[in-house]
Amino acid sequence: RFGGKALGRPPKQTSENAEKIRKMKEQRIRDSRERIPIEGKFGQGKNGYRLNYIRAKLQKTSEAWINCIFLVMNLMVLLKKLGKNLTLSLLAQLFRLCSRIIAAILERASVRGIAGPVLAWHRR
């Protein structure tokens, strides 16, 4: 289905076809809203991933190149979605590691009898 305005002279609006014209206009608006993110991704592929710079000579090679670019674009989206969860997970693991290191330092300091200065440092 073509998403733009119909070519030629627009139909004259009468009481009989007013509803049909209104529905066609709403459908054009819905179609254009669906196309905006898709066209945006093509623009991102051209500007950010050099989709417009395919220099392969054979058709199969060009298609493979284009498929690889879209694969990388999809992987980047996946990494961004995983990144939020992954970052929180890494921060939690880093916090646990630091807690274990501090606990080990405090334990060694208490065995050696120098717990006072170490505890004062830890409380800051």
Backbone hydrogen bonds, N-H to C=O, Kabsch-Sander energy under -0.5 kcal/mol:
donor,donor_aa,acceptor,acceptor_aa,energy
14,T,12,K,-0.5
18,A,14,T,-0.9
21,I,17,N,-2.3
22,R,18,A,-2.2
23,K,19,E,-2.3
24,M,20,K,-2.2
25,K,21,I,-2.1
26,E,22,R,-2.3
27,Q,23,K,-2.3
28,R,24,M,-2.1
29,I,25,K,-2.0
30,R,26,E,-2.5
31,D,27,Q,-2.6
32,S,28,R,-2.2
33,R,29,I,-2.0
34,E,30,R,-1.7
35,R,31,D,-1.8
36,I,32,S,-1.5
38,I,34,E,-0.7
39,E,35,R,-3.0
40,G,36,I,-2.1
41,K,37,P,-1.9
42,F,38,I,-1.8
43,G,39,E,-2.2
44,Q,40,G,-2.4
45,G,41,K,-2.5
46,K,42,F,-2.2
47,N,43,G,-2.7
48,G,44,Q,-2.8
49,Y,44,Q,-0.9
49,Y,45,G,-0.7
51,L,45,G,-2.5
52,N,46,K,-0.5
53,Y,50,R,-1.6
55,R,53,Y,-0.6
62,S,58,L,-2.3
63,E,59,Q,-2.6
64,A,60,K,-2.3
65,W,61,T,-2.4
66,I,62,S,-2.6
67,N,63,E,-2.7
68,C,64,A,-2.3
69,I,65,W,-2.0
70,F,66,I,-2.3
71,L,67,N,-2.2
72,V,68,C,-2.4
73,M,69,I,-2.2
74,N,70,F,-2.3
75,L,71,L,-2.4
76,M,72,V,-2.3
77,V,73,M,-1.7
78,L,74,N,-2.2
79,L,75,L,-2.7
80,K,76,M,-2.1
81,K,77,V,-2.1
82,L,78,L,-2.6
83,G,79,L,-2.3
84,K,80,K,-1.0
85,N,81,K,-0.8
86,L,82,L,-3.4
87,T,83,G,-2.9
88,L,84,K,-1.9
89,S,85,N,-2.3
90,L,86,L,-2.8
91,L,87,T,-2.6
92,A,88,L,-2.2
93,Q,89,S,-2.3
94,L,90,L,-2.5
95,F,91,L,-2.4
96,R,92,A,-2.2
97,L,93,Q,-2.4
98,C,94,L,-2.6
99,S,95,F,-2.4
100,R,96,R,-2.3
101,I,97,L,-2.3
102,I,98,C,-2.6
103,A,99,S,-2.5
104,A,100,R,-2.4
105,I,101,I,-2.4
106,L,102,I,-2.7
107,E,103,A,-2.4
108,R,104,A,-2.4
109,A,105,I,-2.5
110,S,106,L,-2.3
111,V,107,E,-1.6
112,R,108,R,-1.9
113,G,109,A,-0.9
114,I,109,A,-2.3
118,V,114,I,-1.2
119,L,115,A,-2.9
120,A,116,G,-2.2
121,W,117,P,-2.0
122,H,118,V,-2.3
123,R,119,L,-1.8
124,R,120,A,-0.7
124,R,121,W,-0.7
